[in-house]
Amino acid sequence: MRHRKPCSALRRTKFFVILATMVLSLAGLAQLVSAEEKPDEDREWEFRVAPYFWFVSMDGNVTAKGQKSDVDTDFNDIWDELNIAGMVTFDARKDNWGFLGDVIYADLGKSKSVGSIDIDPTVKLAWVSAGGFYRLGTWKLSDAAGKDGPAVTVDSVFGARYTHLDVNLDIKGFPNRSGDKNWLDPLVGARALFDLSEHWTLSLLGNVGGFGVGSDFTWETLGGIGYRFRFFSKENNARAVGGYRAVYQNYTDGSGNDKFEWDVTLHGPILGLVIEF
């Protein structure tokens, strides 16, 4: 029998407070950007900032101090446990070169019972990613006349992801097992933005990395549908985005009773707002 956490309602309340705060903050940011807009001919750099909410579920295994635990959660558990991660991505580009970053924090885990043993695995995860990209080009997808016809823009991406993990396996009747690990993974990948119409977009991203430098192997995929609109501006400078993100990491350190292993896929829907200026 799985025990529900009594603070689910409180977590939902906190979520909506955070959401309202984010929206108000973005409104203030957009007003500032709009007030400082420069004529097109004076612009050299292009910037984007994108705060997201990631409704995370987790599949895999975690080993701390030699004690292995299954940390699988299915999609139906997301709202029950309200395991939410906040994410902010940003990038800047001048001509074909640019740089990008991604910051995320997640508090994961749910109570469960295995036979007569109660296990409460909790994971606090922080990612900080940074790197650069090169714009390979923009190609039209049809013979439609004018600049507003469907097109795709493709970037090659390279960089690194720093991971900080704080894992605690609280097993009733046994000593607690915990582990605190940090590592850095090199990453290479690509991303594509499809301008389908004046308002609708499709974005895709994928990368691989680790290669034994940090993780043995890691990969990431992200896909999202966006709707462009005016946000305190004279042009469609914002996109509301909904989609799905998945990240896999396989990291091992130590052996025997000192073994730490993180073999986990984090995945779930994302909701966010992209502001361009």
C-alpha positions in Angstrom: 0.0 0.0 0.0 1.4 3.4 -1.0 1.1 6.2 1.4 0.1 9.7 0.2 2.0 12.7 1.4 -0.3 14.9 3.5 1.2 18.1 2.1 0.0 17.7 -1.6 -2.6 20.5 -1.2 0.1 22.8 0.2 2.5 22.0 -2.6 -0.3 22.8 -5.2 -0.9 26.2 -3.4 2.9 26.9 -3.6 2.9 26.1 -7.3 0.2 28.5 -8.1 1.8 31.2 -6.0 5.1 30.7 -7.9 3.3 30.7 -11.2 1.5 34.0 -10.4 4.8 35.5 -9.3 6.6 34.4 -12.5 3.8 35.9 -14.7 4.0 39.3 -12.9 7.8 39.3 -13.1 7.7 38.6 -16.8 5.2 41.4 -17.3 7.6 43.8 -15.6 10.5 42.5 -17.7 8.6 42.9 -20.9 7.6 46.5 -20.1 11.3 47.3 -19.5 12.4 45.6 -22.8 9.6 47.4 -24.7 10.6 50.8 -23.3 14.2 50.3 -24.3 13.6 48.9 -27.8 16.0 50.3 -30.5 15.4 50.6 -34.2 16.1 47.5 -36.2 19.1 49.1 -37.9 20.8 49.6 -34.4 20.3 46.0 -33.3 23.4 43.8 -33.2 22.6 41.2 -30.6 19.4 39.1 -30.3 18.4 37.8 -26.9 15.9 35.2 -25.7 14.9 34.3 -22.1 12.5 31.4 -21.4 11.3 30.4 -17.9 9.6 27.0 -17.8 7.8 24.7 -15.5 8.8 21.0 -15.9 6.4 18.5 -14.4 8.9 15.8 -13.8 8.4 12.0 -13.4 11.4 9.7 -12.9 12.3 6.2 -14.1 15.4 4.3 -13.1 17.6 3.2 -10.2 19.6 5.0 -7.6 22.4 3.4 -5.5 23.7 5.2 -2.4 26.3 3.6 -0.1 25.7 0.3 -1.9 22.0 0.3 -1.2 19.9 0.2 -4.5 16.4 1.7 -4.8 13.9 1.8 -7.6 12.8 5.4 -8.1 10.2 4.8 -10.8 7.1 7.1 -10.8 4.5 7.1 -13.5 2.7 10.1 -15.0 -0.4 9.7 -12.8 1.8 10.3 -9.7 2.9 13.8 -10.9 -0.1 15.7 -9.5 -0.4 13.5 -6.4 3.2 14.2 -5.4 3.6 17.6 -7.2 7.2 16.9 -8.2 7.9 20.1 -10.1 11.1 21.5 -11.5 11.7 25.2 -12.3 13.8 25.9 -15.4 15.2 29.0 -17.1 17.0 28.9 -20.4 18.5 31.9 -22.2 20.6 32.6 -25.3 22.2 35.4 -27.2 23.2 35.6 -30.8 25.2 37.9 -33.1 25.3 36.9 -36.8 25.9 33.1 -36.8 27.5 32.6 -33.4 25.9 32.7 -30.0 25.9 31.4 -26.5 23.3 29.7 -24.3 22.6 28.6 -20.8 20.1 26.4 -18.8 19.5 26.4 -15.1 17.2 23.9 -13.4 16.4 22.8 -9.9 14.2 19.8 -9.0 13.0 18.2 -5.8 11.9 14.6 -6.6 10.8 11.4 -5.0 7.8 9.7 -3.5 7.0 7.4 -0.6 6.3 3.7 -1.4 6.2 0.3 0.2 8.0 -2.8 -0.9 6.5 -5.8 1.0 6.6 -4.7 4.6 9.3 -2.2 4.2 8.6 1.5 3.7 11.0 3.4 1.5 11.1 7.2 1.1 13.7 8.1 -1.6 14.3 11.8 -2.1 16.5 13.4 -4.7 17.5 17.1 -4.9 18.9 17.8 -8.3 20.5 21.0 -9.8 21.7 21.4 -13.3 23.7 24.3 -14.8 24.4 24.0 -18.5 26.4 26.5 -20.6 27.8 26.5 -24.1 27.7 28.0 -27.5 26.0 27.4 -30.9 26.6 28.0 -34.6 23.7 28.8 -36.9 23.9 26.5 -39.8 21.3 28.3 -41.8 17.6 28.9 -42.5 15.7 27.1 -45.2 12.3 27.6 -46.7 9.9 24.6 -46.5 7.7 25.6 -49.4 7.6 27.9 -52.4 5.3 30.3 -50.7 6.1 33.9 -51.6 7.3 36.4 -49.0 9.3 36.2 -45.8 6.4 34.7 -43.8 6.4 31.3 -45.6 7.2 28.2 -43.6 10.9 27.8 -42.8 13.3 25.9 -40.5 16.4 27.3 -38.7 19.0 24.8 -37.5 21.8 25.4 -35.0 24.7 23.1 -33.9 25.1 23.2 -30.1 28.1 22.4 -27.9 28.8 22.9 -24.2 28.7 21.2 -20.8 26.2 20.3 -18.0 27.2 20.5 -14.4 25.1 18.1 -12.2 24.7 18.3 -8.4 22.8 15.5 -6.7 21.7 15.1 -3.1 20.2 11.6 -2.7 18.7 10.2 0.6 17.2 6.7 0.9 15.1 6.7 4.1 14.3 3.0 4.7 12.3 2.4 7.9 14.1 0.0 10.2 17.5 0.5 8.5 20.2 3.1 8.6 19.6 6.0 6.2 21.7 5.9 3.0 22.7 9.2 1.4 25.0 10.4 -1.3 26.1 13.8 -2.5 27.7 13.9 -5.9 28.9 16.5 -8.5 30.1 16.0 -12.0 30.5 17.7 -15.4 29.3 16.3 -18.8 30.5 17.5 -22.2 27.6 17.8 -24.6 27.1 18.1 -28.4 23.8 18.3 -30.2 21.5 20.3 -32.5 18.3 22.3 -32.3 15.7 23.3 -34.9 13.0 25.9 -34.9 10.2 25.5 -37.5 8.3 28.7 -38.4 5.1 27.1 -39.6 3.1 30.3 -39.9 3.0 33.9 -38.6 2.0 32.5 -35.1 2.7 28.8 -34.9 6.2 27.3 -34.3 7.7 23.8 -33.7 10.9 23.5 -31.7 13.1 20.4 -31.4 16.3 19.9 -29.5 18.6 16.9 -28.9 22.1 16.3 -27.5 24.3 13.5 -26.2 27.3 13.6 -23.9 29.2 12.3 -20.9 31.5 9.9 -22.8 33.0 8.7 -19.6 34.3 12.2 -18.6 31.4 12.6 -16.1 28.5 10.3 -16.9 29.2 7.1 -18.7 26.5 8.4 -21.1 23.7 11.0 -21.2 21.2 12.2 -23.7 18.4 14.8 -23.9 15.4 15.4 -26.2 12.9 18.2 -26.1 10.0 19.1 -28.4 7.6 21.9 -28.1 4.7 23.6 -30.0 4.7 27.4 -29.7 2.2 30.2 -30.4 3.6 33.7 -31.1 2.0 36.8 -29.8 2.7 40.4 -28.9 3.9 40.9 -25.3 4.1 44.6 -24.5 5.6 45.2 -28.0 4.7 46.2 -31.5 5.6 42.8 -32.9 5.2 39.1 -32.1 8.1 39.0 -29.6 6.9 36.2 -27.3 5.9 32.5 -27.6 3.8 30.4 -25.3 5.3 26.9 -25.5 4.0 23.5 -24.4 5.9 20.3 -25.0 7.8 17.4 -23.5 11.4 17.0 -22.2 13.4 13.9 -21.3 16.9 13.6 -19.9 18.8 10.4 -19.3 22.0 10.1 -17.1 24.1 7.1 -16.3 26.7 8.0 -13.7 28.7 5.6 -11.4 31.3 6.3 -8.7 32.9 3.9 -6.3 32.2 0.2 -5.7 30.9 -2.1 -3.0 29.4 -0.4 0.1 30.7 2.9 -1.2 29.1 2.6 -4.6 27.0 5.5 -5.9 25.0 5.1 -9.1 22.5 7.3 -10.8 20.9 5.5 -13.7 17.7 7.6 -14.3 15.5 9.1 -16.9 13.7 12.3 -16.0 10.8 13.2 -18.2 7.5 15.1 -18.3 5.6 17.9 -19.9 6.8 21.5 -20.0 5.0 24.8 -20.0 6.8 28.0 -20.6 7.1 31.5 -22.1 9.9 32.6 -24.5 10.5 36.4 -24.8 12.7 37.7 -27.5 14.3 41.2 -27.5 
